Amino acid sequence: MSQRFEIEIAIRPEKRQTPGGRRSVSNGSEPDPTRTPRIARLRALAIKFQEMVDRGEVQDYADLARLGYVSRARVTQIMNLLNLAPAIQEQFLLPASLTAKIRESHLRGIISFPAWTDQRKG
């Protein structure tokens, strides 16, 4: 008696190593203008996380880290996006083609300034 098996494989675009050590999709095209920029998605995640803390669904950021299988430091980095000046946050709402170069890692230095006026200068 022979058995028959089916295997389904998902194929992703080839990834290449960039000079900074990060991986990127090498499809050679411009960012999809209909796609929400990553920084905007991270900001939305920070809002969602804060709502969960406010409602008491989780006790603190450490709980969020455990639930998301990430470090507490990573959760703090994401949550710090809530401390950005409104003028900077508005930039996240622009089309992906204009915000594709905005990286969360670039914003970490700006976030360290507590005053919004200093953030806008940075």
Secondary structure, DSSP 4 states (H G I P E B T S, - for coil): --------------EEE-TTS-EEE---SPPPTTSPPHHHHHHHHHHHHHHHHHHTSSSSHHHHHHHHTS-HHHHHHHHGGGGS-HHHHHGGGS-HHHHTT--HHHHHHHHT--SHHHHHH-
